[in-house]
Amino acid sequence: MLVGELLKKYRTEKMKKQKQWVGNVISPSFYAKVEKNIHRITVDDLIELLHYNKISVLNFFSKLDRQEQSQNAFK
């Protein structure tokens, strides 16, 4: 799972629209491209976005790591 996909999963679980999710952190149009994995988000913006939505940075990255480990197990 990529960063954009995981962000989208969190956002949809909280039933927020993209504009609500990003607030003033980044533009909604840029964020839409992050979710589609067209653009990459900077670490600074990602951390700010996670804090804005009250998501633990460690929890977020541990989910990325677990997903990567399970994908590598099948290779």
N, CA, C, O and CB atoms as a CASP TS submission, in Angstrom:
PFRMAT TS
TARGET T0000
AUTHOR 0000-0000-0000
METHOD Language model
MODEL 1
PARENT N/A
ATOM      1  N   MET     1       0.853  -1.178   0.000  1.00  0.00           N
ATOM      2  CA  MET     1       0.000   0.000   0.000  1.00  0.00           C
ATOM      3  C   MET     1       0.896   1.238   0.000  1.00  0.00           C
ATOM      4  O   MET     1       1.866   1.315   0.754  1.00  0.00           O
ATOM      5  CB  MET     1      -0.969   0.000   1.230  1.00  0.00           C
ATOM      6  N   LEU     2       0.569   2.174  -0.830  1.00  0.00           N
ATOM      7  CA  LEU     2       1.322   3.417  -0.911  1.00  0.00           C
ATOM      8  C   LEU     2       0.735   4.459   0.031  1.00  0.00           C
ATOM      9  O   LEU     2      -0.384   4.309   0.524  1.00  0.00           O
ATOM     10  CB  LEU     2       1.335   3.945  -2.349  1.00  0.00           C
ATOM     11  N   VAL     3       1.505   5.519   0.275  1.00  0.00           N
ATOM     12  CA  VAL     3       1.089   6.578   1.194  1.00  0.00           C
ATOM     13  C   VAL     3      -0.275   7.132   0.807  1.00  0.00           C
ATOM     14  O   VAL     3      -1.145   7.282   1.665  1.00  0.00           O
ATOM     15  CB  VAL     3       2.126   7.705   1.217  1.00  0.00           C
ATOM     16  N   GLY     4      -0.477   7.437  -0.469  1.00  0.00           N
ATOM     17  CA  GLY     4      -1.748   7.998  -0.926  1.00  0.00           C
ATOM     18  C   GLY     4      -2.922   7.070  -0.666  1.00  0.00           C
ATOM     19  O   GLY     4      -4.006   7.511  -0.282  1.00  0.00           O
ATOM     20  N   GLU     5      -2.698   5.784  -0.879  1.00  0.00           N
ATOM     21  CA  GLU     5      -3.763   4.811  -0.646  1.00  0.00           C
ATOM     22  C   GLU     5      -4.125   4.725   0.833  1.00  0.00           C
ATOM     23  O   GLU     5      -5.299   4.634   1.192  1.00  0.00           O
ATOM     24  CB  GLU     5      -3.345   3.434  -1.162  1.00  0.00           C
ATOM     25  N   LEU     6      -3.098   4.755   1.690  1.00  0.00           N
ATOM     26  CA  LEU     6      -3.364   4.691   3.130  1.00  0.00           C
ATOM     27  C   LEU     6      -4.046   5.959   3.624  1.00  0.00           C
ATOM     28  O   LEU     6      -4.940   5.892   4.467  1.00  0.00           O
ATOM     29  CB  LEU     6      -2.063   4.465   3.903  1.00  0.00           C
ATOM     30  N   LEU     7      -3.635   7.113   3.110  1.00  0.00           N
ATOM     31  CA  LEU     7      -4.311   8.361   3.472  1.00  0.00           C
ATOM     32  C   LEU     7      -5.784   8.302   3.089  1.00  0.00           C
ATOM     33  O   LEU     7      -6.652   8.702   3.864  1.00  0.00           O
ATOM     34  CB  LEU     7      -3.633   9.564   2.790  1.00  0.00           C
ATOM     35  N   LYS     8      -6.056   7.806   1.903  1.00  0.00           N
ATOM     36  CA  LYS     8      -7.451   7.703   1.444  1.00  0.00           C
ATOM     37  C   LYS     8      -8.247   6.762   2.355  1.00  0.00           C
ATOM     38  O   LYS     8      -9.403   7.034   2.677  1.00  0.00           O
ATOM     39  CB  LYS     8      -7.507   7.200  -0.025  1.00  0.00           C
ATOM     40  N   LYS     9      -7.627   5.669   2.760  1.00  0.00           N
ATOM     41  CA  LYS     9      -8.307   4.726   3.650  1.00  0.00           C
ATOM     42  C   LYS     9      -8.679   5.404   4.965  1.00  0.00           C
ATOM     43  O   LYS     9      -9.811   5.279   5.433  1.00  0.00           O
ATOM     44  CB  LYS     9      -7.418   3.494   3.917  1.00  0.00           C
ATOM     45  N   TYR    10      -7.731   6.118   5.556  1.00  0.00           N
ATOM     46  CA  TYR    10      -8.017   6.852   6.793  1.00  0.00           C
ATOM     47  C   TYR    10      -9.135   7.872   6.578  1.00  0.00           C
ATOM     48  O   TYR    10     -10.061   7.967   7.384  1.00  0.00           O
ATOM     49  CB  TYR    10      -6.747   7.559   7.305  1.00  0.00           C
ATOM     50  N   ARG    11      -9.042   8.633   5.488  1.00  0.00           N
ATOM     51  CA  ARG    11     -10.028   9.693   5.218  1.00  0.00           C
ATOM     52  C   ARG    11     -11.423   9.110   5.057  1.00  0.00           C
ATOM     53  O   ARG    11     -12.382   9.618   5.638  1.00  0.00           O
ATOM     54  CB  ARG    11      -9.643  10.484   3.955  1.00  0.00           C
ATOM     55  N   THR    12     -11.539   8.059   4.278  1.00  0.00           N
ATOM     56  CA  THR    12     -12.868   7.486   4.036  1.00  0.00           C
ATOM     57  C   THR    12     -13.427   6.823   5.282  1.00  0.00           C
ATOM     58  O   THR    12     -14.641   6.817   5.486  1.00  0.00           O
ATOM     59  CB  THR    12     -12.812   6.475   2.898  1.00  0.00           C
ATOM     60  N   GLU    13     -12.555   6.260   6.126  1.00  0.00           N
ATOM     61  CA  GLU    13     -13.025   5.679   7.387  1.00  0.00           C
ATOM     62  C   GLU    13     -13.611   6.754   8.297  1.00  0.00           C
ATOM     63  O   GLU    13     -14.540   6.489   9.060  1.00  0.00           O
ATOM     64  CB  GLU    13     -11.877   4.948   8.103  1.00  0.00           C
ATOM     65  N   LYS    14     -13.066   7.964   8.215  1.00  0.00           N
ATOM     66  CA  LYS    14     -13.581   9.076   9.029  1.00  0.00           C
ATOM     67  C   LYS    14     -14.697   9.829   8.307  1.00  0.00           C
ATOM     68  O   LYS    14     -15.214  10.824   8.814  1.00  0.00           O
ATOM     69  CB  LYS    14     -12.445  10.046   9.385  1.00  0.00           C
ATOM     70  N   MET    15     -15.062   9.344   7.115  1.00  0.00           N
ATOM     71  CA  MET    15     -16.151   9.898   6.310  1.00  0.00           C
ATOM     72  C   MET    15     -15.994  11.403   6.069  1.00  0.00           C
ATOM     73  O   MET    15     -16.940  12.175   6.222  1.00  0.00           O
ATOM     74  CB  MET    15     -17.482   9.626   6.989  1.00  0.00           C
ATOM     75  N   LYS    16     -14.793  11.792   5.695  1.00  0.00           N
ATOM     76  CA  LYS    16     -14.521  13.196   5.400  1.00  0.00           C
ATOM     77  C   LYS    16     -14.271  13.369   3.908  1.00  0.00           C
ATOM     78  O   LYS    16     -13.718  12.490   3.247  1.00  0.00           O
ATOM     79  CB  LYS    16     -13.311  13.708   6.216  1.00  0.00           C
ATOM     80  N   LYS    17     -14.683  14.499   3.403  1.00  0.00           N
ATOM     81  CA  LYS    17     -14.362  14.874   2.030  1.00  0.00           C
ATOM     82  C   LYS    17     -12.923  15.366   2.020  1.00  0.00           C
ATOM     83  O   LYS    17     -12.375  15.748   3.054  1.00  0.00           O
ATOM     84  CB  LYS    17     -15.349  15.971   1.480  1.00  0.00           C
ATOM     85  N   GLN    18     -12.319  15.351   0.841  1.00  0.00           N
ATOM     86  CA  GLN    18     -10.913  15.741   0.734  1.00  0.00           C
ATOM     87  C   GLN    18     -10.673  17.147   1.281  1.00  0.00           C
ATOM     88  O   GLN    18      -9.678  17.384   1.965  1.00  0.00           O
ATOM     89  CB  GLN    18     -10.455  15.666  -0.721  1.00  0.00           C
ATOM     90  N   LYS    19     -11.564  18.063   0.988  1.00  0.00           N
ATOM     91  CA  LYS    19     -11.399  19.452   1.444  1.00  0.00           C
ATOM     92  C   LYS    19     -11.405  19.531   2.969  1.00  0.00           C
ATOM     93  O   LYS    19     -10.625  20.285   3.551  1.00  0.00           O
ATOM     94  CB  LYS    19     -12.516  20.346   0.865  1.00  0.00           C
ATOM     95  N   GLN    20     -12.270  18.764   3.616  1.00  0.00           N
ATOM     96  CA  GLN    20     -12.312  18.727   5.080  1.00  0.00           C
ATOM     97  C   GLN    20     -11.029  18.097   5.628  1.00  0.00           C
ATOM     98  O   GLN    20     -10.503  18.529   6.653  1.00  0.00           O
ATOM     99  CB  GLN    20     -13.555  17.939   5.572  1.00  0.00           C
ATOM    100  N   TRP    21     -10.543  17.088   4.942  1.00  0.00           N
ATOM    101  CA  TRP    21      -9.390  16.323   5.391  1.00  0.00           C
ATOM    102  C   TRP    21      -8.094  17.140   5.371  1.00  0.00           C
ATOM    103  O   TRP    21      -7.250  16.997   6.256  1.00  0.00           O
ATOM    104  CB  TRP    21      -9.231  15.096   4.530  1.00  0.00           C
ATOM    105  N   VAL    22      -7.946  17.995   4.357  1.00  0.00           N
ATOM    106  CA  VAL    22      -6.685  18.729   4.216  1.00  0.00           C
ATOM    107  C   VAL    22      -6.688  20.076   4.915  1.00  0.00           C
ATOM    108  O   VAL    22      -5.619  20.618   5.198  1.00  0.00           O
ATOM    109  CB  VAL    22      -6.375  18.931   2.767  1.00  0.00           C
ATOM    110  N   GLY    23      -7.858  20.634   5.203  1.00  0.00           N
ATOM    111  CA  GLY    23      -7.917  21.943   5.847  1.00  0.00           C
ATOM    112  C   GLY    23      -7.074  22.952   5.078  1.00  0.00           C
ATOM    113  O   GLY    23      -7.252  23.134   3.874  1.00  0.00           O
ATOM    114  N   ASN    24      -6.156  23.604   5.783  1.00  0.00           N
ATOM    115  CA  ASN    24      -5.249  24.559   5.147  1.00  0.00           C
ATOM    116  C   ASN    24      -3.841  24.009   5.012  1.00  0.00           C
ATOM    117  O   ASN    24      -2.901  24.763   4.758  1.00  0.00           O
ATOM    118  CB  ASN    24      -5.217  25.850   5.933  1.00  0.00           C
ATOM    119  N   VAL    25      -3.686  22.708   5.180  1.00  0.00           N
ATOM    120  CA  VAL    25      -2.354  22.094   5.132  1.00  0.00           C
ATOM    121  C   VAL    25      -1.814  22.102   3.705  1.00  0.00           C
ATOM    122  O   VAL    25      -0.712  22.591   3.461  1.00  0.00           O
ATOM    123  CB  VAL    25      -2.399  20.649   5.677  1.00  0.00           C
ATOM    124  N   ILE    26      -2.576  21.568   2.775  1.00  0.00           N
ATOM    125  CA  ILE    26      -2.218  21.570   1.349  1.00  0.00           C
ATOM    126  C   ILE    26      -3.500  21.805   0.564  1.00  0.00           C
ATOM    127  O   ILE    26      -4.596  21.766   1.122  1.00  0.00           O
ATOM    128  CB  ILE    26      -1.516  20.214   0.913  1.00  0.00           C
ATOM    129  N   SER    27      -3.357  22.048  -0.723  1.00  0.00           N
ATOM    130  CA  SER    27      -4.553  22.306  -1.528  1.00  0.00           C
ATOM    131  C   SER    27      -5.308  21.000  -1.794  1.00  0.00           C
ATOM    132  O   SER    27      -4.694  19.945  -1.959  1.00  0.00           O
ATOM    133  CB  SER    27      -4.171  22.991  -2.865  1.00  0.00           C
ATOM    134  N   PRO    28      -6.622  21.076  -1.834  1.00  0.00           N
ATOM    135  CA  PRO    28      -7.415  19.875  -2.127  1.00  0.00           C
ATOM    136  C   PRO    28      -7.071  19.255  -3.484  1.00  0.00           C
ATOM    137  O   PRO    28      -7.087  18.033  -3.626  1.00  0.00           O
ATOM    138  CB  PRO    28      -8.894  20.214  -2.088  1.00  0.00           C
ATOM    139  N   SER    29      -6.763  20.082  -4.470  1.00  0.00           N
ATOM    140  CA  SER    29      -6.436  19.532  -5.796  1.00  0.00           C
ATOM    141  C   SER    29      -5.116  18.763  -5.765  1.00  0.00           C
ATOM    142  O   SER    29      -4.992  17.714  -6.398  1.00  0.00           O
ATOM    143  CB  SER    29      -6.360  20.661  -6.843  1.00  0.00           C
ATOM    144  N   PHE    30      -4.133  19.283  -5.030  1.00  0.00           N
ATOM    145  CA  PHE    30      -2.866  18.562  -4.894  1.00  0.00           C
ATOM    146  C   PHE    30      -3.089  17.258  -4.133  1.00  0.00           C
ATOM    147  O   PHE    30      -2.568  16.208  -4.510  1.00  0.00           O
ATOM    148  CB  PHE    30      -1.809  19.437  -4.170  1.00  0.00           C
ATOM    149  N   TYR    31      -3.867  17.341  -3.065  1.00  0.00           N
ATOM    150  CA  TYR    31      -4.136  16.154  -2.257  1.00  0.00           C
ATOM    151  C   TYR    31      -4.828  15.064  -3.073  1.00  0.00           C
ATOM    152  O   TYR    31      -4.514  13.884  -2.918  1.00  0.00           O
ATOM    153  CB  TYR    31      -4.993  16.523  -1.049  1.00  0.00           C
ATOM    154  N   ALA    32      -5.745  15.439  -3.918  1.00  0.00           N
ATOM    155  CA  ALA    32      -6.441  14.456  -4.762  1.00  0.00           C
ATOM    156  C   ALA    32      -5.434  13.667  -5.593  1.00  0.00           C
ATOM    157  O   ALA    32      -5.588  12.463  -5.801  1.00  0.00           O
ATOM    158  CB  ALA    32      -7.470  15.156  -5.690  1.00  0.00           C
ATOM    159  N   LYS    33      -4.410  14.358  -6.060  1.00  0.00           N
ATOM    160  CA  LYS    33      -3.371  13.689  -6.852  1.00  0.00           C
ATOM    161  C   LYS    33      -2.477  12.812  -5.983  1.00  0.00           C
ATOM    162  O   LYS    33      -1.935  11.816  -6.461  1.00  0.00           O
ATOM    163  CB  LYS    33      -2.520  14.722  -7.589  1.00  0.00           C
ATOM    164  N   VAL    34      -2.319  13.171  -4.717  1.00  0.00           N
ATOM    165  CA  VAL    34      -1.565  12.325  -3.785  1.00  0.00           C
ATOM    166  C   VAL    34      -2.320  11.015  -3.572  1.00  0.00           C
ATOM    167  O   VAL    34      -1.726   9.938  -3.608  1.00  0.00           O
ATOM    168  CB  VAL    34      -1.333  13.056  -2.425  1.00  0.00           C
ATOM    169  N   GLU    35      -3.624  11.112  -3.350  1.00  0.00           N
ATOM    170  CA  GLU    35      -4.435   9.898  -3.156  1.00  0.00           C
ATOM    171  C   GLU    35      -4.391   8.990  -4.379  1.00  0.00           C
ATOM    172  O   GLU    35      -4.457   7.768  -4.245  1.00  0.00           O
ATOM    173  CB  GLU    35      -5.887  10.272  -2.843  1.00  0.00           C
ATOM    174  N   LYS    36      -4.281   9.566  -5.555  1.00  0.00           N
ATOM    175  CA  LYS    36      -4.226   8.778  -6.794  1.00  0.00           C
ATOM    176  C   LYS    36      -2.798   8.362  -7.144  1.00  0.00           C
ATOM    177  O   LYS    36      -2.560   7.743  -8.182  1.00  0.00           O
ATOM    178  CB  LYS    36      -4.827   9.575  -7.950  1.00  0.00           C
ATOM    179  N   ASN    37      -1.852   8.706  -6.271  1.00  0.00           N
ATOM    180  CA  ASN    37      -0.435   8.403  -6.471  1.00  0.00           C
ATOM    181  C   ASN    37       0.144   9.038  -7.726  1.00  0.00           C
ATOM    182  O   ASN    37       1.038   8.483  -8.365  1.00  0.00           O
ATOM    183  CB  ASN    37      -0.239   6.918  -6.532  1.00  0.00           C
ATOM    184  N   ILE    38      -0.380  10.207  -8.068  1.00  0.00           N
ATOM    185  CA  ILE    38       0.155  10.991  -9.187  1.00  0.00           C
ATOM    186  C   ILE    38       1.260  11.907  -8.672  1.00  0.00           C
ATOM    187  O   ILE    38       2.286  12.086  -9.328  1.00  0.00           O
ATOM    188  CB  ILE    38      -0.970  11.822  -9.880  1.00  0.00           C
ATOM    189  N   HIS    39       1.040  12.487  -7.485  1.00  0.00           N
ATOM    190  CA  HIS    39       2.036  13.348  -6.836  1.00  0.00           C
ATOM    191  C   HIS    39       2.454  12.721  -5.517  1.00  0.00           C
ATOM    192  O   HIS    39       1.701  11.975  -4.891  1.00  0.00           O
ATOM    193  CB  HIS    39       1.477  14.783  -6.606  1.00  0.00           C
ATOM    194  N   ARG    40       3.673  13.042  -5.115  1.00  0.00           N
ATOM    195  CA  ARG    40       4.164  12.620  -3.802  1.00  0.00           C
ATOM    196  C   ARG    40       4.058  13.784  -2.841  1.00  0.00           C
ATOM    197  O   ARG    40       4.252  14.940  -3.218  1.00  0.00           O
ATOM    198  CB  ARG    40       5.627  12.108  -3.882  1.00  0.00           C
ATOM    199  N   ILE    41       3.749  13.468  -1.601  1.00  0.00           N
ATOM    200  CA  ILE    41       3.620  14.477  -0.562  1.00  0.00           C
ATOM    201  C   ILE    41       4.945  14.557   0.194  1.00  0.00           C
ATOM    202  O   ILE    41       5.610  13.541   0.392  1.00  0.00           O
ATOM    203  CB  ILE    41       2.434  14.149   0.405  1.00  0.00           C
ATOM    204  N   THR    42       5.323  15.751   0.610  1.00  0.00           N
ATOM    205  CA  THR    42       6.546  15.890   1.397  1.00  0.00           C
ATOM    206  C   THR    42       6.313  15.327   2.795  1.00  0.00           C
ATOM    207  O   THR    42       5.177  15.241   3.260  1.00  0.00           O
ATOM    208  CB  THR    42       6.995  17.377   1.470  1.00  0.00           C
ATOM    209  N   VAL    43       7.387  14.951   3.446  1.00  0.00           N
ATOM    210  CA  VAL    43       7.277  14.434   4.807  1.00  0.00           C
ATOM    211  C   VAL    43       6.688  15.497   5.731  1.00  0.00           C
ATOM    212  O   VAL    43       5.840  15.194   6.570  1.00  0.00           O
ATOM    213  CB  VAL    43       8.655  13.975   5.326  1.00  0.00           C
ATOM    214  N   ASP    44       7.136  16.737   5.574  1.00  0.00           N
ATOM    215  CA  ASP    44       6.610  17.814   6.423  1.00  0.00           C
ATOM    216  C   ASP    44       5.104  17.960   6.272  1.00  0.00           C
ATOM    217  O   ASP    44       4.384  18.066   7.265  1.00  0.00           O
ATOM    218  CB  ASP    44       7.292  19.138   6.085  1.00  0.00           C
ATOM    219  N   ASP    45       4.625  17.965   5.029  1.00  0.00           N
ATOM    220  CA  ASP    45       3.183  18.095   4.800  1.00  0.00           C
ATOM    221  C   ASP    45       2.422  16.864   5.289  1.00  0.00           C
ATOM    222  O   ASP    45       1.323  16.984   5.831  1.00  0.00           O
ATOM    223  CB  ASP    45       2.902  18.323   3.313  1.00  0.00           C
ATOM    224  N   LEU    46       2.998  15.701   5.099  1.00  0.00           N
ATOM    225  CA  LEU    46       2.347  14.477   5.563  1.00  0.00           C
ATOM    226  C   LEU    46       2.185  14.491   7.079  1.00  0.00           C
ATOM    227  O   LEU    46       1.107  14.197   7.595  1.00  0.00           O
ATOM    228  CB  LEU    46       3.151  13.242   5.129  1.00  0.00           C
ATOM    229  N   ILE    47       3.248  14.832   7.784  1.00  0.00           N
ATOM    230  CA  ILE    47       3.182  14.878   9.248  1.00  0.00           C
ATOM    231  C   ILE    47       2.175  15.924   9.707  1.00  0.00           C
ATOM    232  O   ILE    47       1.405  15.677  10.636  1.00  0.00           O
ATOM    233  CB  ILE    47       4.568  15.179   9.846  1.00  0.00           C
ATOM    234  N   GLU    48       2.173  17.077   9.072  1.00  0.00           N
ATOM    235  CA  GLU    48       1.203  18.112   9.436  1.00  0.00           C
ATOM    236  C   GLU    48      -0.228  17.639   9.170  1.00  0.00           C
ATOM    237  O   GLU    48      -1.129  17.898   9.968  1.00  0.00           O
ATOM    238  CB  GLU    48       1.486  19.409   8.657  1.00  0.00           C
ATOM    239  N   LEU    49      -0.432  16.951   8.059  1.00  0.00           N
ATOM    240  CA  LEU    49      -1.753  16.426   7.721  1.00  0.00           C
ATOM    241  C   LEU    49      -2.195  15.366   8.733  1.00  0.00           C
ATOM    242  O   LEU    49      -3.357  15.337   9.139  1.00  0.00           O
ATOM    243  CB  LEU    49      -1.746  15.834   6.301  1.00  0.00           C
ATOM    244  N   LEU    50      -1.285  14.514   9.130  1.00  0.00           N
ATOM    245  CA  LEU    50      -1.613  13.503  10.137  1.00  0.00           C
ATOM    246  C   LEU    50      -1.963  14.163  11.471  1.00  0.00           C
ATOM    247  O   LEU    50      -2.938  13.779  12.116  1.00  0.00           O
ATOM    248  CB  LEU    50      -0.437  12.523  10.320  1.00  0.00           C
ATOM    249  N   HIS    51      -1.182  15.138  11.877  1.00  0.00           N
ATOM    250  CA  HIS    51      -1.480  15.850  13.125  1.00  0.00           C
ATOM    251  C   HIS    51      -2.829  16.565  13.032  1.00  0.00           C
ATOM    252  O   HIS    51      -3.616  16.538  13.979  1.00  0.00           O
ATOM    253  CB  HIS    51      -0.361  16.864  13.449  1.00  0.00           C
ATOM    254  N   TYR    52      -3.092  17.196  11.902  1.00  0.00           N
ATOM    255  CA  TYR    52      -4.358  17.912  11.697  1.00  0.00           C
ATOM    256  C   TYR    52      -5.553  16.972  11.885  1.00  0.00           C
ATOM    257  O   TYR    52      -6.597  17.368  12.404  1.00  0.00           O
ATOM    258  CB  TYR    52      -4.398  18.545  10.288  1.00  0.00           C
ATOM    259  N   ASN    53      -5.377  15.716  11.451  1.00  0.00           N
ATOM    260  CA  ASN    53      -6.465  14.739  11.543  1.00  0.00           C
ATOM    261  C   ASN    53      -6.343  13.815  12.756  1.00  0.00           C
ATOM    262  O   ASN    53      -7.037  12.803  12.862  1.00  0.00           O
ATOM    263  CB  ASN    53      -6.508  13.909  10.284  1.00  0.00           C
ATOM    264  N   LYS    54      -5.433  14.196  13.673  1.00  0.00           N
ATOM    265  CA  LYS    54      -5.263  13.463  14.931  1.00  0.00           C
ATOM    266  C   LYS    54      -4.933  11.983  14.704  1.00  0.00           C
ATOM    267  O   LYS    54      -5.520  11.092  15.318  1.00  0.00           O
ATOM    268  CB  LYS    54      -6.526  13.583  15.773  1.00  0.00           C
ATOM    269  N   ILE    55      -3.975  11.756  13.804  1.00  0.00           N
ATOM    270  CA  ILE    55      -3.501  10.407  13.497  1.00  0.00           C
ATOM    271  C   ILE    55      -2.055  10.305  13.966  1.00  0.00           C
ATOM    272  O   ILE    55      -1.229  11.166  13.666  1.00  0.00           O
ATOM    273  CB  ILE    55      -3.626  10.083  11.961  1.00  0.00           C
ATOM    274  N   SER    56      -1.771   9.261  14.690  1.00  0.00           N
ATOM    275  CA  SER    56      -0.417   9.031  15.165  1.00  0.00           C
ATOM    276  C   SER    56       0.518   8.767  13.979  1.00  0.00           C
ATOM    277  O   SER    56       0.242   7.918  13.132  1.00  0.00           O
ATOM    278  CB  SER    56      -0.386   7.848  16.157  1.00  0.00           C
ATOM    279  N   VAL    57       1.611   9.499  13.938  1.00  0.00           N
ATOM    280  CA  VAL    57       2.601   9.310  12.874  1.00  0.00           C
ATOM    281  C   VAL    57       3.161   7.887  12.940  1.00  0.00           C
ATOM    282  O   VAL    57       3.304   7.224  11.912  1.00  0.00           O
ATOM    283  CB  VAL    57       3.751  10.358  12.993  1.00  0.00           C
ATOM    284  N   LEU    58       3.475   7.424  14.143  1.00  0.00           N
ATOM    285  CA  LEU    58       4.015   6.071  14.304  1.00  0.00           C
ATOM    286  C   LEU    58       3.021   5.016  13.849  1.00  0.00           C
ATOM    287  O   LEU    58       3.397   4.044  13.194  1.00  0.00           O
ATOM    288  CB  LEU    58       4.401   5.823  15.757  1.00  0.00           C
ATOM    289  N   ASN    59       1.767   5.204  14.190  1.00  0.00           N
ATOM    290  CA  ASN    59       0.734   4.256  13.780  1.00  0.00           C
ATOM    291  C   ASN    59       0.604   4.234  12.255  1.00  0.00           C
ATOM    292  O   ASN    59       0.506   3.168  11.647  1.00  0.00           O
ATOM    293  CB  ASN    59      -0.619   4.616  14.430  1.00  0.00           C
ATOM    294  N   PHE    60       0.604   5.420  11.647  1.00  0.00           N
ATOM    295  CA  PHE    60       0.483   5.512  10.197  1.00  0.00           C
ATOM    296  C   PHE    60       1.625   4.753   9.513  1.00  0.00           C
ATOM    297  O   PHE    60       1.391   3.938   8.620  1.00  0.00           O
ATOM    298  CB  PHE    60       0.475   6.987   9.752  1.00  0.00           C
ATOM    299  N   PHE    61       2.855   5.026   9.938  1.00  0.00           N
ATOM    300  CA  PHE    61       3.998   4.384   9.287  1.00  0.00           C
ATOM    301  C   PHE    61       4.091   2.900   9.617  1.00  0.00           C
ATOM    302  O   PHE    61       4.599   2.121   8.812  1.00  0.00           O
ATOM    303  CB  PHE    61       5.283   5.077   9.692  1.00  0.00           C
ATOM    304  N   SER    62       3.612   2.501  10.780  1.00  0.00           N
ATOM    305  CA  SER    62       3.630   1.068  11.090  1.00  0.00           C
ATOM    306  C   SER    62       2.666   0.314  10.185  1.00  0.00           C
ATOM    307  O   SER    62       2.925  -0.835   9.829  1.00  0.00           O
ATOM    308  CB  SER    62       3.270   0.826  12.568  1.00  0.00           C
ATOM    309  N   LYS    63       1.559   0.944   9.809  1.00  0.00           N
ATOM    310  CA  LYS    63       0.627   0.295   8.882  1.00  0.00           C
ATOM    311  C   LYS    63       1.238   0.174   7.492  1.00  0.00           C
ATOM    312  O   LYS    63       1.025  -0.825   6.805  1.00  0.00           O
ATOM    313  CB  LYS    63      -0.694   1.078   8.810  1.00  0.00           C
ATOM    314  N   LEU    64       1.989   1.174   7.078  1.00  0.00           N
ATOM    315  CA  LEU    64       2.685   1.080   5.799  1.00  0.00           C
ATOM    316  C   LEU    64       3.701  -0.042   5.844  1.00  0.00           C
ATOM    317  O   LEU    64       3.816  -0.817   4.895  1.00  0.00           O
ATOM    318  CB  LEU    64       3.370   2.409   5.447  1.00  0.00           C
ATOM    319  N   ASP    65       4.440  -0.135   6.939  1.00  0.00           N
ATOM    320  CA  ASP    65       5.487  -1.133   7.094  1.00  0.00           C
ATOM    321  C   ASP    65       4.903  -2.542   7.116  1.00  0.00           C
ATOM    322  O   ASP    65       5.431  -3.434   6.451  1.00  0.00           O
ATOM    323  CB  ASP    65       6.283  -0.872   8.369  1.00  0.00           C
ATOM    324  N   ARG    66       3.828  -2.759   7.864  1.00  0.00           N
ATOM    325  CA  ARG    66       3.203  -4.077   7.930  1.00  0.00           C
ATOM    326  C   ARG    66       2.706  -4.517   6.562  1.00  0.00           C
ATOM    327  O   ARG    66       2.842  -5.682   6.189  1.00  0.00           O
ATOM    328  CB  ARG    66       2.049  -4.070   8.929  1.00  0.00           C
ATOM    329  N   GLN    67       2.133  -3.585   5.820  1.00  0.00           N
ATOM    330  CA  GLN    67       1.622  -3.895   4.491  1.00  0.00           C
ATOM    331  C   GLN    67       2.770  -4.307   3.581  1.00  0.00           C
ATOM    332  O   GLN    67       2.653  -5.267   2.819  1.00  0.00           O
ATOM    333  CB  GLN    67       0.866  -2.687   3.898  1.00  0.00           C
ATOM    334  N   GLU    68       3.878  -3.581   3.661  1.00  0.00           N
ATOM    335  CA  GLU    68       5.044  -3.880   2.833  1.00  0.00           C
ATOM    336  C   GLU    68       5.611  -5.247   3.189  1.00  0.00           C
ATOM    337  O   GLU    68       5.990  -6.008   2.298  1.00  0.00           O
ATOM    338  CB  GLU    68       6.121  -2.796   3.000  1.00  0.00           C
ATOM    339  N   GLN    69       5.673  -5.570   4.475  1.00  0.00           N
ATOM    340  CA  GLN    69       6.203  -6.855   4.908  1.00  0.00           C
ATOM    341  C   GLN    69       5.350  -7.994   4.391  1.00  0.00           C
ATOM    342  O   GLN    69       5.884  -9.009   3.944  1.00  0.00           O
ATOM    343  CB  GLN    69       6.292  -6.914   6.424  1.00  0.00           C
ATOM    344  N   SER    70       4.038  -7.850   4.441  1.00  0.00           N
ATOM    345  CA  SER    70       3.168  -8.925   3.965  1.00  0.00           C
ATOM    346  C   SER    70       3.259  -9.079   2.447  1.00  0.00           C
ATOM    347  O   SER    70       3.128 -10.191   1.934  1.00  0.00           O
ATOM    348  CB  SER    70       1.716  -8.658   4.380  1.00  0.00           C
ATOM    349  N   GLN    71       3.479  -7.991   1.730  1.00  0.00           N
ATOM    350  CA  GLN    71       3.639  -8.083   0.278  1.00  0.00           C
ATOM    351  C   GLN    71       4.957  -8.770  -0.069  1.00  0.00           C
ATOM    352  O   GLN    71       5.010  -9.560  -1.012  1.00  0.00           O
ATOM    353  CB  GLN    71       3.581  -6.681  -0.365  1.00  0.00           C
ATOM    354  N   ASN    72       6.010  -8.482   0.674  1.00  0.00           N
ATOM    355  CA  ASN    72       7.308  -9.085   0.418  1.00  0.00           C
ATOM    356  C   ASN    72       7.317 -10.579   0.751  1.00  0.00           C
ATOM    357  O   ASN    72       8.130 -11.322   0.201  1.00  0.00           O
ATOM    358  CB  ASN    72       8.380  -8.366   1.218  1.00  0.00           C
ATOM    359  N   ALA    73       6.447 -11.022   1.621  1.00  0.00           N
ATOM    360  CA  ALA    73       6.383 -12.430   1.994  1.00  0.00           C
ATOM    361  C   ALA    73       5.950 -13.305   0.815  1.00  0.00           C
ATOM    362  O   ALA    73       6.247 -14.499   0.778  1.00  0.00           O
ATOM    363  CB  ALA    73       5.424 -12.619   3.166  1.00  0.00           C
ATOM    364  N   PHE    74       5.253 -12.706  -0.138  1.00  0.00           N
ATOM    365  CA  PHE    74       4.760 -13.460  -1.289  1.00  0.00           C
ATOM    366  C   PHE    74       5.723 -13.419  -2.466  1.00  0.00           C
ATOM    367  O   PHE    74       5.455 -14.033  -3.498  1.00  0.00           O
ATOM    368  CB  PHE    74       3.415 -12.927  -1.718  1.00  0.00           C
ATOM    369  N   LYS    75       6.821 -12.720  -2.335  1.00  0.00           N
ATOM    370  CA  LYS    75       7.771 -12.621  -3.450  1.00  0.00           C
ATOM    371  C   LYS    75       8.794 -13.722  -3.384  1.00  0.00           C
ATOM    372  O   LYS    75       9.675 -13.798  -4.241  1.00  0.00           O
ATOM    373  CB  LYS    75       8.470 -11.268  -3.450  1.00  0.00           C
TER
END
